[in-house]
Amino acid sequence: MRIGMPLSYSGGFREAAAVIGEYEAAGLDIVFVPEAWSFDAVSQLGYLAARTTTLQLAAGILNVYSRTPALLAMTAAGLDSVSEGRFTLGLGASGPQVVEGFHGVPYTAPLARTREVVDVCRQVWRRELLEHDGPHVQVPLTPERGGSGLGKPLKLVNHPVRDRIPLMLAALGPKNVALAAELFEAWEPVFYLPERAADAFGGPLAEGTARRDPALGPLDVVADTSLLVTEDADEAERALRRVRQHLALYIGGMGARGRNFYNDLAVRYGFPDAAGEVQELYLGGRQQQAAAALPDELVRGVSLVGPRGFVAERVAAFAEAGATTLNATALGEDHPTRLASLAVLRDLTA
């Protein structure tokens, strides 16, 4: 099982980048650099490529709306080049709050657009003359679509390090999960609860896998989790409070009523009453009460927080449920504690 970690910004990017080599030496396999509506992930990934030698680098994630499909492909090829073949292009639909609220782009047809982005990316990496005529992406742009008529098919000037850069899809909804299993090398489910994963994702994964090209290999399941290995019960509880607050933000406040994908996931996990209560409390301005309303089974189940023996049991549960990469947010209160937890996790997954 691989170990991943989202890049931590608690002390700032430069501070995180300064210690990334220590995590690499301790056995970290891959680092995921988020974007959302922060600094762009691409510039930071390029910086990390120069600071590391074996660590895999992933965008975690770039949305499929704010960059053209060809630019996504060019960016991935460039990052794969400067890292000498260590890059994974993580994609996702994000949501209307970010896509329309920050980028001013209509949030339409996320499933179909993602499928078209994949096709364009793989054409570019194979250095084919780029031609794609889809309902949402047309290259070259024709006069009928508002073009001048002067566009012509082009191929990437440079020769990519790899003609098939790994693609990862962050997906929760059934149709998007099926798409990940069909077309992508990796799938990233947030808030992965091993004991309920089959109920929430089993059907869509089977549906997508039935259409999967064997050349893609087995699907890498990149399960998001939180990590702190400690024998101190008080320290563990402080970490779990952070998990609660994070879950409450997403399940309660990341989207409007009826358009919150994380709330929908909590329902599919079997917590419909709690999901509704958390959302009402959070949107009503009672964030602390929302966090307290989350079921303990969910908070502890999605985490790797506690004594070594407990964490070992949870790692085994993740593996049994199909996780092949653990994307573990380190919750230690200082760098040595976070590094020590990673070393234990590396030992448990060896």
N, C-alpha and C positions, 0 to 999 in steps of 0.2 A: 504494500500500500504506500502510495506517495504522500508526502506531507507538504502542504502548501500553507501560505500565510498571506493575508491581505496586508499591504504596506500600511504601517501605522503612522498617523500624522499627529499623534498626541504631543510630540515635541517639535513638530515641523518636519518638512521633507528632508532637509539637509541632515538633520539629526538622525532620521531613520536611515537615510542612505549611508551615513557614516558607519553604521553598525551592521549593514546588510551582509558584509563579508563574514561576520561572526556567526550569523544564522546559517550562511552557506556552509561554513566549516562544521557547524553543529549538526548538519544533516538535512537542512531545508532543501526540498527539491524544486519548488516553484513559488514565485511571489506574484501576487495579483495586485495590479495597480488600478484603483477605481478612478472614476471620472465624475459622474453625476453632473453637478453644476459647479464644480471646483476648478482648479487649474487643470489644463488638459493632461491626459494620461500619457500622451505620446512623447512629449519632451522629457518627462520623468523616466519613462521606460528607456529612452536612449541614454540618459545619464546612468541608469542602473546597469545597462549593458556594459558600459565602460568600467564599472566598479566591481564586476563579477566575472567569473570564468566558466563555471559549470551550472550555475543556477538558471533554471528555466524562468522565462519572463512572460507574463500574460496580461493583456488588457482585461480588466475585470470590472466593468465592461464598457465598450463603446456602443452607443445606440445607433440604430440603422437608419436614422432620419437626418441627423445634423451634418453628415458627410456623404458625398455621393458614393455609390458603390465602388466606382473606379478609384476614388481617393482612399477608401478603406483598404482596397487591394494594394495600392501603391504604398500606403503607410505600413501595412503588414510586411510587404516585401522589403521595405527599407529597414524596419526593425529586425527582421530575420537576418538581414545582411550584416548589420552592425553588431548583432549578438552571435553571429556565426551559427545560425540555425537553432536558436534557443527560444524563439518567440511563438506564442499562441495567440490567435486573434479571438478574443472573447467578445461576443456580440449579444445584444438584447434589444427588445423593443422599448425599454424604459416605460414611461407612462405619459399621459397627456399633461400632467403637471409640469414635467421637465420639457418635453418635446414642444408643446405649444406655449407653455408659460415662459420658458427661457430662450428657446430657439425660434419660436414663431413659425413653426412648421406644422401643418395639419397632421394629427395623429390618426392616420387612416390605414386600414388593412395591414396590421402588423405582421400577420402570418404570411400573406402573399409577398409583402415587401422583403421580408427576411429570406424567403425562398429565392427571390430574384437576386438579392445581394450575394448569396452563396454562389449562384451560377456565374455572376460577373467576376467575383473574386477568383474563382478557379480558372476561368478563361484567361484572366490577366496573368496569373502565376504560370500558366502553361505557355505564355507568350503567343497566344493566338490573336489574330485580328479581332478586336472586341466588337461583337455584334449581339445585341440583345433587344428583342422586341416583346416587351411584356406590358401588362396593364399599368404598371407603376414605374417601370424603368425602361427607357428606350435609348439605346446607344447604337449608332449615331442618332442624334435628334433630327427628326424629319420636319419639313415645313408644316405638315399636318399637326404636329405637336408644338409648333411655335418656333422651330428652328429656321435658320437662314437658307438651308439647303446646301451649305458649303461643308458641313461636317462629313468626315470619311472615317472608315474603320482604321484604328491604330492598334499597335501592339506595344507592350512595355519595352522601353529602350534597353533597360538593364536585364541581365540574366539573373533571376532570383537564385538564392542559395538552394531553395527547395521549390519544386513545382507544385507541392501540396502542403502548404502551411496549415498546421492544425487549427481547426475552427471549434470554438466552444460556444454553446448557446445557453444563456441564463434564461430559464423558463420555468413557469409554475402551472400555467393553465394546461388542460388536457391536450388541446390541439398543438400548442407550442412544444410540449413535452414529446408528443409523437413526432413532431418535426425534428427535434434534436436527435431522437433515436434513428430517424431515417437518414439525415443528411450530414450530421456533425460528428467530429471525432470525440467531442466531449460535451457533457451536459452539466450545468451548475444549478442545482436546486438550493434555494436559500432555506434556512430553518428546517434542516433535514431531521425528521423524527423517525429513527429506524423502525420502531415497532408499528408505525402507521404508514410507512412508505409504500408498501404494497397496495394498501387500500387507496392511497391518494394518487399513485403514479403507475401502478402495475399495468392497468389496461392500456393507457396511452403508450407506455414503453413497448409493450408487446405489439401494438398496432404499428408503430414506427419501425421497430426491428424487423417486422415481416417485409418491409419495403427497402431495407437497408442494403447498400452495396457491400458485399463481403470485403472488397478492397479497403474499406474504411477501417476494418478491424473491429474489435470489441469496443463498445461505448465506454469511455472514461467517465465515471460518475463522480463529479467534484462536489462533495457534500460540505456545505458551510457549517461551521461549528465554532465553539469558543473553548479556550484551553487555559486551565490552571491546575497544576498538580501540586497539592498541598495537604499536609496533615493537620493544618490549623483550621478548625471549623469556622471560626470567625472570619478568617481571610476568605474562605470559600463562600460564605454567605455574602460578603461584600462583593465578590465577583458575580455571584448569581443575581444580586440586585442590579448590576449593570446589564446582565442579560435580560432581566425583566423589563428594564427601561427601554432597551433596544427593541425587544419584541413589541412592547406597547406602542412605540412610535410607529412601527410598520403596520401592525395589525389594527391599531386604533386610528392612526392619523395619516398614513401614507396613501391618500386617495379619498374620494368622496364616498358617501354611502352608495353601495351598489357598484362601485368602480374601484374597489380596493382588492388587488390580487392576493395580498398577504392575508387579508381577512378571509377571503375565499378558501385559502389553503388551510387556515385554522378550522374552518367548517369541514373541509374534506378530511382533516385529521380526526374528526369526531368531537370537536368542541364548539358546536354551533351557539349554545347559550353564552358561553364565555366570550366567544368572538363578538357577538352582538353587544354584550355588556361593555367590553373593553372599548369598542368603537364609540358607543354612546358617551362613555365617561371621557374618553380622550378628546373627542370633538366638542364636548361640553366644557373643555378647559380643565378637567380634573385628571391630569396626567399621572399623578402619584397613585390615585385610586385605580386608574386603569391598569397600571403595572401590578398592583396588588391583586387585581381580579384575575390575572392569568393563572391557569392551572399549574400547580407545581409539577405535575407529570410532564407538561410541555416544556417548562423552563429547564428542568433538569435533563429531560430526554434529549433536547437538541444540543446539550453542552457536554464538554469533557472537563468537568470541574469537581475536584475532590481528591481524596487520597489515591495513591498509585493503584491500589487494587480496584477501586471503583472505576477509575479511568480506564484500566485494562478491560474491565467488563464492558464498558461503553464502546471502546474501540472494536471489540469483538462483535458487538451488536451492529455497529455501522458496517463492518465488513460483511457480516451475514446478510444484511439488507441490500448489499450490492455496491456500497461505496468503494471506490478504488483510489480516490484522492481525498484527503481531509484538508479542507481549507480552513485552518484554525486561527481564529483571532486570539492572540495571546493577551490574557487579562491580568498578568502579574503587575504588581504596583511599582516595580522598577525593572530596569533592563536585565540585571542578573537573574531575577526570578523568572522573567519571561524566557530567557535563554535556557535556564535549567528545565523549565517545563517542556520546551521543545526537545531537549536532549532525552528526557524521559519518554516522550511520545515517539521519538525516533527509535528508541530501544524497544518499545512495545509493538511497533509496526515492522520491525526488522524481520 
